[in-house]
Amino acid sequence: MREVQLLGQIVNEKGIHVDPAKIEAIKNWEAPKTSTEVRQFLGLAGYYRRFIEGFSKITQPLTALTHKGTKYNWTDKQETAFQLLKQKLCSAPILSLPEGTEDFVVYCDTSAQGLGCVLMQRDKVIAYASRQLLTHKKNYTTHDLELGAVVFALKIWRHYLYGTKCTIYTDHKSLQHIFDQKELNMRQRRWVELLNDYECVIKYHPGKANVVADALSRKDTSTRRVRAFMITIHTGLPDKNANTNILY
């Protein structure tokens, strides 16, 4: 079998890409007339956010219309975002399929706007991810924010990274020594406990060289939960893989 249709995506020897049938539906989608219709469109588009770099920045004008108490007002700003998102989704790139369980690399970065991460394997992009900072987390120290970005990446890509060696790059130099630090606050202790479940090595990477993750972290992002999942089967993993504790 050369090609498989799975959960609205096509998987073949080239990688993973959006199902053409879904692209046709997106092409024919008319401009939403209510906030409910905006949510419906964002629900479909959000399923494919892993294919679109800068997804949440593009959707920000649309997401603003879904906030409670916001008067619905479709302007040129929303129309531009709507058409751009449709264009991006219809020309979404093919993401590489992981080959085995080795050579995974994660680039992480954080800013006042949010967290940004990129998962790669042998110089090929596997997935993008970003998230807005919740209000109370904006008061975290830079050290905690950068460590939080690492934890965020490990959690969302656990199905790729658990049970295999991986390298995590950050532009916060002190994180290289997080396992050797004696004085940790309670939040840091929880996160280090999670890090100990992984065979990861944290290395320093200057911010200017960490371009993609830096860009993802500095865009406006939506905290809306996307109903999507990937299934990856690993053999011979420890039983504790079945119990995932959300610490972040």
C-alpha positions, 0 to 999 in steps of 0.5 A: 500500500503506497498511500493511506488516508488517516484522520484527515491526513494522507500518509505516503512515502513522501511524508504527511500532508493534508487530505485533498478532500479537506482542502476542497472543503476549505477552498469552498468555505464562505466567510463566517457570519457569526462567532459560531461559524468562526469557531467551526472554521477554526476547528477544521483549520486548527486540526492542521496547525502542525503544517502551518508555521505561524498558524496562531499569528494568522488566526489571531484576528479570527480568534478575537471574534470568538471571545466572550462579550466581543461584538461580532464585526467582520472587517477587512482585517478578518477577511485578510486573515481568513483568505490567507489561512485558506491559502496556507492550508491549501498549499500546506507543506509536506512534513517528514515522517520520523525514521526510526527513533533516533536523532530527534532534535528539539529547538525551544524558545520563549518570549513575552508572547509565548512558547515556540518549539520545532521538532526535527530529525536529521535536518527535516522538520517533523512538526511545529508547535507554539502556545500563548502564555497564560496571564499568571505565567507571564510573571515567571522568571526568564529561567522558568519560562525557558525551562517551561518551553522545554517541558512543553515540547517534551509533553506534546511530543512525548509519543516521539521522544519518550524512550529515545535519546534526544537533544534539546537546544535552548538560547538560555545557557544556564539550562544546560546545568539544570540537573546539577543545580541544588537550589530549585523552587517547587515548580522547577523541581516538578519540571526536573522530575518530568525531565528525568523521565526522558533521555534528553540532553539540553544544549545551548544554542544562541537565539540568533541561530535558533530562528524558527523557534524564536519566531514561533515564540514571538507570535500571538498564539491561541490557547484553544485546545485542538482535538487532534492526535497522532499515534506512534507505536514504540516497542519495548518501552517501560510500563510507566509510559502508560501513566502521563502526569501533566505537570505544566 
